[in-house]
Amino acid sequence: MATTSTTGSTLLQPLSNAVQLPIDQVNFVVGQLSALLAAVWFRTYLHPSKTSSFIRHVVATLLGLYLALFCFGWYALHFLVQSGISYCIMIGMGVEAMHKCCFVFALGYLIVCQITRVYVFDYGQYSADFSGPMMIITQKITSLAYEIHDGMFRKDEDLTPSQRYLAVRRMPSLLEYLSYNCNFMGILAGPLCSYKDYIIFIEGRSYHVAHSDKNGKEEPHCARAEPSPSAAVTQKLLVCGLSLLVHLTVSSFFPVEHNIDEHFRATASWPTKVIYLYVSLLAARPKYYFAWTLADAINNAAGFGFRGHDESGEARWDLISNLRIRQIEMSTSFKMFLDNWNIQTALWLKRVCYERATVSPTIQTFVLSAIWHGVYPGYYLTFLTGVLMTLAARVMRNNFRHYFIGSPQRKLLYDVVTWAVTQVAVSYTVVPFVLLSVKPSFAFYSSWNYCLHIAGILVLLLLPVKKTQRGKSTRENVQLSRSQKFDETEDSLGQNSFPTTNSVRSREAAPARPPSNQ
């Protein structure tokens, strides 16, 4: 019997027992499938041409709060409390300083809830993890606060192009604020979206906004029929089905915890350890592919996520997509992996931290990512290791890549080697994120003799560190408009066109559902 205590609904307990999954996981999946049906209804019967923005805001908010109550019970009140107090801070503090106050309060409230959940209630238990939606709401609260500060206080000439595009020029109403934070499309699993894009969607202007070409110049919108998201939604649901199938049939055979099994550590050869490490983390990813792709499909089904047309005239529905599976699995650099995993969190980290930091932006970004993820010690071990891996990979690339791009054969060799190193390095880095605690995390690293830590330190000590043109390359890339961001080619991704660090948002210990965002 898969009986698990939950503060959410127990209506589906018989189904939970039948499929041998905890009730809160069943509630989550059913909630998301219900949101998918609601999204189709929302787009069909509450289309902007048929009803007002006010009605769309009200319905999106009420449906979202209902789903939250269904999955989390009274814990859903935290979503309203966090949003309500943050709104009062926005209104009462003034635009000059309210972004910092909202940031401190929202992140602090999230941390308190995470500490309570982990150390007061049930350490290591991911069931009924109400902090997942709170992580997304925290992103939205802080993003909007900075966007309002940019739009209502800072001068336009001081803003980057992306900040100028996302800037909010008027204070949102309470209804708009709650709708943005708690709408049914993103309340359970996100992903994060900008306030401006959300309002454009609610008001029905998604198909009439100008998009940027490859040179950053705005192209006038061509007269076209409103595109249907059906093909994109169908494709994403197929990915969800395949990911879920792989998770249910394969993942259980390769538990990450086996990497620290005493017998395995004592008897396995080095090649076996390396291969199993890679395979076990590879097998842990499909559940995230399922949850994030389903969340993207829900938004698309409601009509949200349209990003113009490509060169062949096909509609693109990846405005708020959270991952690119092919680029993740074929990554040839640490940065390429991170830039394609949990994309919206990467953008949030850039917008509120990396591009605003004046000292050590990479380290500050990793620290913020670790704090935002939670209070398990394994998170901090992962992000400390991540800083080292990112800096060492950057130095290696700057010193050696130019020797291999002269011929296709050498470039292929470089790509094969860097792919293998990247996959092992990422897996090595995120193991503590799965194990959560200090002792098993150090047991894993000691079984590997801290070899990648030592290699990273030696790289930083022995190889020359070439200065990056942050004022040019970094700024130019983090300032990409929304259409440019998702229009990057595989080659540019392989060249680390996005220089900030992304959170290693793997949270591999979750039994079937990642925290939203997630």
FIVEXTI-920846 format. One record per residue (C-alpha): x negated, y negated, z negated. Coordinates in steps of 0.25 Angstrom, whole numbers. Layout:
+-------+-------+-------+
|    c1 |    c2 |    c3 |
+-------+-------+-------+
|     X |     Y |     Z |
...
+-------+-------+-------+
END
This chain:
+-------+-------+-------+
|    c1 |    c2 |    c3 |
+-------+-------+-------+
|     0 |     0 |     0 |
|    -5 |   -14 |     4 |
|     1 |   -21 |    -8 |
|    -6 |   -34 |   -11 |
|    -1 |   -45 |   -20 |
|     2 |   -58 |   -12 |
|     9 |   -71 |   -15 |
|    15 |   -71 |    -1 |
|    27 |   -63 |     4 |
|    29 |   -48 |     1 |
|    39 |   -46 |    11 |
|    30 |   -39 |    20 |
|    25 |   -29 |     9 |
|    30 |   -17 |    16 |
|    23 |   -21 |    29 |
|    11 |   -23 |    21 |
|    12 |    -9 |    15 |
|    14 |    -3 |    28 |
|     2 |    -9 |    35 |
|    -7 |    -8 |    23 |
|   -11 |   -23 |    22 |
|    -9 |   -33 |    11 |
|     4 |   -40 |    11 |
|    -3 |   -54 |    13 |
|   -10 |   -49 |    25 |
|     3 |   -44 |    31 |
|    10 |   -57 |    27 |
|    -1 |   -65 |    34 |
|     0 |   -57 |    47 |
|    15 |   -58 |    47 |
|    15 |   -72 |    44 |
|     6 |   -75 |    56 |
|    14 |   -67 |    65 |
|    26 |   -75 |    60 |
|    19 |   -87 |    63 |
|    16 |   -83 |    77 |
|    31 |   -81 |    79 |
|    34 |   -94 |    73 |
|    24 |  -101 |    82 |
|    31 |   -95 |    94 |
|    44 |  -100 |    89 |
|    38 |  -114 |    85 |
|    33 |  -116 |    99 |
|    46 |  -112 |   105 |
|    56 |  -118 |    97 |
|    49 |  -130 |    90 |
|    41 |  -134 |   102 |
|    38 |  -149 |   102 |
|    47 |  -151 |   113 |
|    59 |  -146 |   105 |
|    57 |  -151 |    91 |
|    49 |  -162 |    83 |
|    35 |  -162 |    77 |
|    42 |  -163 |    64 |
|    50 |  -150 |    65 |
|    37 |  -143 |    70 |
|    29 |  -148 |    58 |
|    40 |  -144 |    49 |
|    42 |  -130 |    55 |
|    27 |  -127 |    56 |
|    25 |  -131 |    41 |
|    37 |  -123 |    36 |
|    33 |  -111 |    43 |
|    19 |  -112 |    39 |
|    23 |  -113 |    24 |
|    32 |  -101 |    25 |
|    21 |   -93 |    31 |
|    12 |   -97 |    20 |
|    22 |   -94 |     9 |
|    24 |   -80 |    16 |
|    10 |   -77 |    15 |
|     5 |   -84 |     3 |
|    17 |   -87 |    -6 |
|    15 |   -98 |   -16 |
|     0 |   -99 |   -12 |
|     5 |  -106 |     0 |
|     8 |  -118 |    -9 |
|    -7 |  -121 |    -9 |
|    -6 |  -125 |     6 |
|     4 |  -135 |     3 |
|    -3 |  -140 |   -10 |
|   -16 |  -142 |    -2 |
|   -10 |  -148 |    10 |
|    -1 |  -157 |     1 |
|   -12 |  -163 |    -8 |
|   -21 |  -165 |     4 |
|   -10 |  -173 |    11 |
|    -9 |  -182 |    -1 |
|   -24 |  -184 |    -1 |
|   -23 |  -188 |    14 |
|   -12 |  -198 |    11 |
|   -18 |  -203 |    -2 |
|   -33 |  -204 |     0 |
|   -34 |  -212 |    13 |
|   -41 |  -208 |    26 |
|   -55 |  -213 |    22 |
|   -57 |  -202 |    11 |
|   -45 |  -192 |    12 |
|   -52 |  -182 |    21 |
|   -63 |  -179 |    10 |
|   -52 |  -178 |    -1 |
|   -44 |  -169 |     8 |
|   -56 |  -161 |    11 |
|   -60 |  -159 |    -4 |
|   -46 |  -156 |    -9 |
|   -42 |  -146 |     2 |
|   -55 |  -139 |     1 |
|   -55 |  -139 |   -14 |
|   -40 |  -134 |   -15 |
|   -44 |  -123 |    -5 |
|   -56 |  -119 |   -14 |
|   -48 |  -119 |   -26 |
|   -38 |  -110 |   -20 |
|   -49 |  -101 |   -15 |
|   -55 |  -100 |   -28 |
|   -42 |   -97 |   -35 |
|   -39 |   -86 |   -25 |
|   -53 |   -79 |   -25 |
|   -57 |   -80 |   -40 |
|   -43 |   -81 |   -47 |
|   -34 |   -72 |   -40 |
|   -42 |   -61 |   -31 |
|   -56 |   -62 |   -27 |
|   -58 |   -56 |   -13 |
|   -43 |   -54 |   -10 |
|   -39 |   -61 |     3 |
|   -24 |   -57 |     2 |
|   -15 |   -69 |     1 |
|   -27 |   -78 |     4 |
|   -19 |   -91 |     4 |
|   -32 |   -99 |     5 |
|   -33 |   -95 |    20 |
|   -22 |  -104 |    24 |
|   -28 |  -115 |    14 |
|   -41 |  -114 |    21 |
|   -34 |  -118 |    34 |
|   -26 |  -129 |    27 |
|   -39 |  -134 |    21 |
|   -45 |  -136 |    35 |
|   -33 |  -143 |    40 |
|   -32 |  -152 |    28 |
|   -47 |  -156 |    29 |
|   -47 |  -157 |    44 |
|   -35 |  -166 |    44 |
|   -40 |  -175 |    33 |
|   -53 |  -177 |    41 |
|   -45 |  -180 |    54 |
|   -37 |  -190 |    47 |
|   -49 |  -197 |    42 |
|   -55 |  -197 |    56 |
|   -43 |  -202 |    62 |
|   -38 |  -213 |    52 |
|   -52 |  -217 |    46 |
|   -64 |  -215 |    54 |
|   -67 |  -223 |    67 |
|   -65 |  -216 |    80 |
|   -79 |  -219 |    84 |
|   -84 |  -211 |    72 |
|   -76 |  -198 |    76 |
|   -81 |  -187 |    84 |
|   -72 |  -183 |    96 |
|   -66 |  -172 |    89 |
|   -63 |  -180 |    76 |
|   -57 |  -191 |    85 |
|   -48 |  -181 |    92 |
|   -44 |  -174 |    78 |
|   -42 |  -187 |    71 |
|   -29 |  -189 |    64 |
|   -24 |  -204 |    66 |
|   -12 |  -203 |    56 |
|    -9 |  -197 |    43 |
|    -1 |  -184 |    45 |
|    13 |  -183 |    38 |
|    15 |  -172 |    27 |
|    23 |  -163 |    37 |
|    12 |  -164 |    47 |
|     1 |  -161 |    37 |
|     8 |  -149 |    31 |
|    12 |  -144 |    45 |
|    -3 |  -145 |    49 |
|    -8 |  -138 |    37 |
|     3 |  -127 |    35 |
|    10 |  -124 |    49 |
|    14 |  -110 |    51 |
|     4 |  -108 |    63 |
|    -8 |  -110 |    54 |
|    -4 |  -108 |    40 |
|    -9 |   -94 |    38 |
|   -22 |   -93 |    47 |
|   -24 |  -106 |    53 |
|   -31 |  -110 |    62 |
|   -35 |  -124 |    58 |
|   -31 |  -135 |    69 |
|   -33 |  -150 |    69 |
|   -21 |  -158 |    64 |
|   -21 |  -166 |    77 |
|   -19 |  -153 |    85 |
|    -8 |  -148 |    76 |
|     0 |  -161 |    77 |
|    -2 |  -161 |    93 |
|     4 |  -147 |    93 |
|    15 |  -150 |    83 |
|    19 |  -162 |    92 |
|    18 |  -154 |   105 |
|     6 |  -162 |   111 |
|    -3 |  -150 |   112 |
|    -1 |  -149 |   127 |
|    -2 |  -164 |   130 |
|   -15 |  -168 |   123 |
|   -28 |  -171 |   131 |
|   -39 |  -160 |   130 |
|   -54 |  -163 |   132 |
|   -62 |  -158 |   144 |
|   -76 |  -152 |   142 |
|   -82 |  -166 |   142 |
|   -73 |  -170 |   131 |
|   -64 |  -179 |   140 |
|   -50 |  -178 |   138 |
|   -42 |  -172 |   150 |
|   -27 |  -177 |   152 |
|   -17 |  -166 |   149 |
|   -12 |  -160 |   162 |
|     3 |  -158 |   164 |
|     5 |  -143 |   161 |
|    16 |  -135 |   155 |
|    15 |  -132 |   140 |
|     6 |  -120 |   139 |
|    11 |  -107 |   132 |
|     3 |  -101 |   121 |
|     8 |   -87 |   124 |
|    -4 |   -82 |   132 |
|   -13 |   -87 |   121 |
|    -5 |   -82 |   110 |
|    -4 |   -68 |   116 |
|   -19 |   -67 |   118 |
|   -21 |   -71 |   104 |
|   -11 |   -61 |    99 |
|   -18 |   -50 |   107 |
|   -31 |   -54 |   100 |
|   -24 |   -53 |    87 |
|   -19 |   -40 |    89 |
|   -33 |   -34 |    94 |
|   -40 |   -41 |    82 |
|   -30 |   -35 |    72 |
|   -31 |   -21 |    78 |
|   -46 |   -22 |    77 |
|   -45 |   -27 |    63 |
|   -35 |   -15 |    59 |
|   -43 |    -4 |    66 |
|   -58 |    -8 |    66 |
|   -61 |   -18 |    55 |
|   -58 |    -8 |    43 |
|   -69 |     1 |    48 |
|   -80 |    -9 |    47 |
|   -78 |   -16 |    33 |
|   -88 |   -28 |    31 |
|   -90 |   -23 |    17 |
|   -97 |   -10 |    22 |
|  -109 |   -19 |    25 |
|  -112 |   -19 |    10 |
|  -109 |    -5 |     7 |
|  -120 |     1 |    -1 |
|  -121 |    14 |     7 |
|  -121 |     6 |    20 |
|  -131 |    -4 |    15 |
|  -141 |     7 |    11 |
|  -140 |    16 |    23 |
|  -136 |     8 |    35 |
|  -147 |     4 |    45 |
|  -149 |   -10 |    49 |
|  -143 |    -9 |    63 |
|  -131 |    -2 |    56 |
|  -129 |   -14 |    46 |
|  -130 |   -24 |    57 |
|  -120 |   -17 |    66 |
|  -110 |   -14 |    54 |
|  -111 |   -29 |    49 |
|  -107 |   -34 |    63 |
|   -96 |   -24 |    65 |
|   -90 |   -26 |    52 |
|   -89 |   -41 |    54 |
|   -84 |   -39 |    68 |
|   -73 |   -30 |    63 |
|   -69 |   -40 |    52 |
|   -66 |   -51 |    63 |
|   -54 |   -46 |    70 |
|   -45 |   -50 |    58 |
|   -49 |   -64 |    60 |
|   -47 |   -64 |    75 |
|   -33 |   -59 |    72 |
|   -29 |   -69 |    61 |
|   -35 |   -81 |    69 |
|   -31 |   -77 |    82 |
|   -16 |   -75 |    77 |
|   -17 |   -89 |    71 |
|   -21 |   -95 |    84 |
|   -10 |   -87 |    91 |
|     1 |   -93 |    81 |
|    -4 |  -107 |    84 |
|    -4 |  -105 |    99 |
|    10 |   -98 |    98 |
|    15 |  -111 |    92 |
|     9 |  -119 |   103 |
|    -3 |  -124 |    95 |
|   -17 |  -122 |   100 |
|   -16 |  -127 |   115 |
|   -29 |  -133 |   119 |
|   -27 |  -137 |   134 |
|   -30 |  -129 |   146 |
|   -43 |  -123 |   151 |
|   -49 |  -125 |   165 |
|   -40 |  -114 |   171 |
|   -28 |  -120 |   165 |
|   -25 |  -110 |   154 |
|   -20 |  -115 |   141 |
|   -30 |  -114 |   130 |
|   -24 |  -111 |   116 |
|   -36 |  -111 |   107 |
|   -36 |  -125 |   101 |
|   -36 |  -119 |    87 |
|   -41 |  -105 |    90 |
|   -50 |  -100 |    78 |
|   -59 |   -90 |    85 |
|   -65 |   -85 |    98 |
|   -67 |   -70 |    97 |
|   -76 |   -68 |   109 |
|   -85 |   -79 |   105 |
|   -86 |   -74 |    90 |
|   -89 |   -60 |    94 |
|   -99 |   -64 |   105 |
|  -106 |   -75 |    97 |
|  -121 |   -77 |   100 |
|  -123 |   -87 |    88 |
|  -119 |   -89 |    74 |
|  -112 |  -102 |    78 |
|  -105 |   -96 |    90 |
|   -98 |   -86 |    80 |
|   -94 |   -97 |    70 |
|   -89 |  -106 |    81 |
|   -79 |   -96 |    86 |
|   -75 |   -91 |    72 |
|   -64 |   -99 |    65 |
|   -65 |  -110 |    75 |
|   -56 |  -119 |    68 |
|   -63 |  -118 |    55 |
|   -76 |  -122 |    62 |
|   -69 |  -134 |    67 |
|   -64 |  -138 |    54 |
|   -78 |  -136 |    48 |
|   -84 |  -145 |    59 |
|   -73 |  -156 |    58 |
|   -73 |  -158 |    43 |
|   -88 |  -154 |    39 |
|   -98 |  -152 |    50 |
|   -96 |  -164 |    59 |
|   -94 |  -173 |    46 |
|  -106 |  -168 |    38 |
|  -119 |  -176 |    38 |
|  -128 |  -166 |    31 |
|  -129 |  -151 |    34 |
|  -116 |  -149 |    42 |
|  -119 |  -135 |    44 |
|  -121 |  -132 |    29 |
|  -109 |  -140 |    25 |
|  -100 |  -134 |    35 |
|  -104 |  -120 |    30 |
|  -101 |  -124 |    16 |
|   -88 |  -130 |    19 |
|   -84 |  -117 |    26 |
|   -88 |  -109 |    14 |
|   -80 |  -117 |     5 |
|   -68 |  -117 |    14 |
|   -68 |  -102 |    15 |
|   -67 |   -99 |     1 |
|   -75 |   -96 |   -12 |
|   -80 |   -82 |   -10 |
|   -95 |   -82 |   -12 |
|   -97 |   -74 |     1 |
|   -92 |   -86 |     9 |
|  -103 |   -94 |     4 |
|  -113 |   -83 |     7 |
|  -108 |   -82 |    21 |
|  -108 |   -97 |    24 |
|  -122 |   -99 |    18 |
|  -127 |   -88 |    27 |
|  -119 |   -94 |    38 |
|  -127 |  -108 |    36 |
|  -140 |  -100 |    37 |
|  -136 |   -92 |    49 |
|  -130 |  -104 |    57 |
|  -143 |  -112 |    55 |
|  -152 |  -101 |    58 |
|  -144 |   -97 |    71 |
|  -145 |  -112 |    75 |
|  -160 |  -112 |    74 |
|  -162 |   -99 |    81 |
|  -153 |  -103 |    92 |
|  -161 |  -117 |    94 |
|  -174 |  -110 |    94 |
|  -172 |   -98 |   103 |
|  -159 |   -99 |   112 |
|  -166 |  -108 |   122 |
|  -176 |   -96 |   125 |
|  -164 |   -87 |   130 |
|  -156 |   -96 |   138 |
|  -165 |   -96 |   150 |
|  -160 |   -83 |   157 |
|  -147 |   -75 |   156 |
|  -155 |   -63 |   151 |
|  -161 |   -70 |   139 |
|  -148 |   -77 |   136 |
|  -141 |   -64 |   136 |
|  -151 |   -58 |   126 |
|  -150 |   -70 |   118 |
|  -135 |   -69 |   117 |
|  -135 |   -54 |   114 |
|  -145 |   -56 |   102 |
|  -138 |   -69 |    97 |
|  -125 |   -62 |    97 |
|  -130 |   -50 |    89 |
|  -137 |   -59 |    79 |
|  -125 |   -68 |    78 |
|  -115 |   -57 |    75 |
|  -124 |   -51 |    64 |
|  -127 |   -64 |    58 |
|  -112 |   -68 |    57 |
|  -109 |   -55 |    51 |
|  -120 |   -56 |    41 |
|  -116 |   -70 |    37 |
|  -101 |   -67 |    35 |
|  -102 |   -54 |    27 |
|  -102 |   -62 |    13 |
|   -89 |   -68 |    18 |
|   -83 |   -55 |    19 |
|   -89 |   -49 |     6 |
|   -85 |   -62 |    -2 |
|   -93 |   -59 |   -14 |
|  -108 |   -62 |   -17 |
|  -113 |   -48 |   -21 |
|  -108 |   -40 |    -8 |
|  -113 |   -52 |     0 |
|  -127 |   -51 |    -5 |
|  -126 |   -36 |    -4 |
|  -124 |   -37 |    11 |
|  -135 |   -48 |    13 |
|  -145 |   -40 |     5 |
|  -142 |   -27 |    13 |
|  -146 |   -36 |    25 |
|  -158 |   -41 |    17 |
|  -153 |   -55 |    20 |
|  -159 |   -54 |    33 |
|  -151 |   -64 |    41 |
|  -152 |   -74 |    29 |
|  -167 |   -72 |    30 |
|  -168 |   -73 |    45 |
|  -160 |   -86 |    45 |
|  -169 |   -93 |    35 |
|  -181 |   -88 |    43 |
|  -175 |   -94 |    55 |
|  -173 |  -108 |    48 |
|  -187 |  -108 |    42 |
|  -195 |  -103 |    54 |
|  -188 |  -109 |    66 |
|  -188 |  -123 |    70 |
|  -174 |  -130 |    67 |
|  -171 |  -138 |    79 |
|  -162 |  -150 |    76 |
|  -148 |  -150 |    82 |
|  -142 |  -162 |    88 |
|  -131 |  -163 |    79 |
|  -127 |  -177 |    83 |
|  -126 |  -171 |    97 |
|  -123 |  -157 |    98 |
|  -115 |  -155 |    85 |
|  -107 |  -168 |    86 |
|  -104 |  -165 |   100 |
|   -99 |  -151 |    98 |
|   -91 |  -154 |    85 |
|   -84 |  -165 |    91 |
|   -78 |  -157 |   102 |
|   -63 |  -159 |   104 |
|   -54 |  -148 |   102 |
|   -53 |  -144 |   117 |
|   -68 |  -144 |   118 |
|   -70 |  -136 |   105 |
|   -63 |  -124 |   111 |
|   -68 |  -126 |   125 |
|   -82 |  -122 |   121 |
|   -88 |  -111 |   130 |
|   -94 |   -98 |   126 |
|  -108 |  -104 |   130 |
|  -106 |  -116 |   121 |
|  -102 |  -108 |   109 |
|  -114 |   -99 |   111 |
|  -122 |  -112 |   110 |
|  -116 |  -116 |    97 |
|  -109 |  -128 |   102 |
|  -102 |  -129 |    89 |
|  -113 |  -132 |    79 |
|  -105 |  -131 |    66 |
|  -104 |  -119 |    57 |
|   -91 |  -112 |    57 |
|   -86 |  -105 |    44 |
|   -88 |   -90 |    45 |
|   -73 |   -88 |    44 |
|   -73 |   -73 |    43 |
|   -68 |   -70 |    29 |
|   -70 |   -56 |    32 |
|   -64 |   -51 |    19 |
|   -50 |   -54 |    22 |
|   -42 |   -41 |    25 |
|   -34 |   -46 |    36 |
|   -32 |   -60 |    37 |
|   -43 |   -72 |    37 |
|   -40 |   -84 |    30 |
|   -33 |   -94 |    39 |
|   -43 |  -101 |    48 |
|   -47 |   -97 |    47 |
+-------+-------+-------+
END
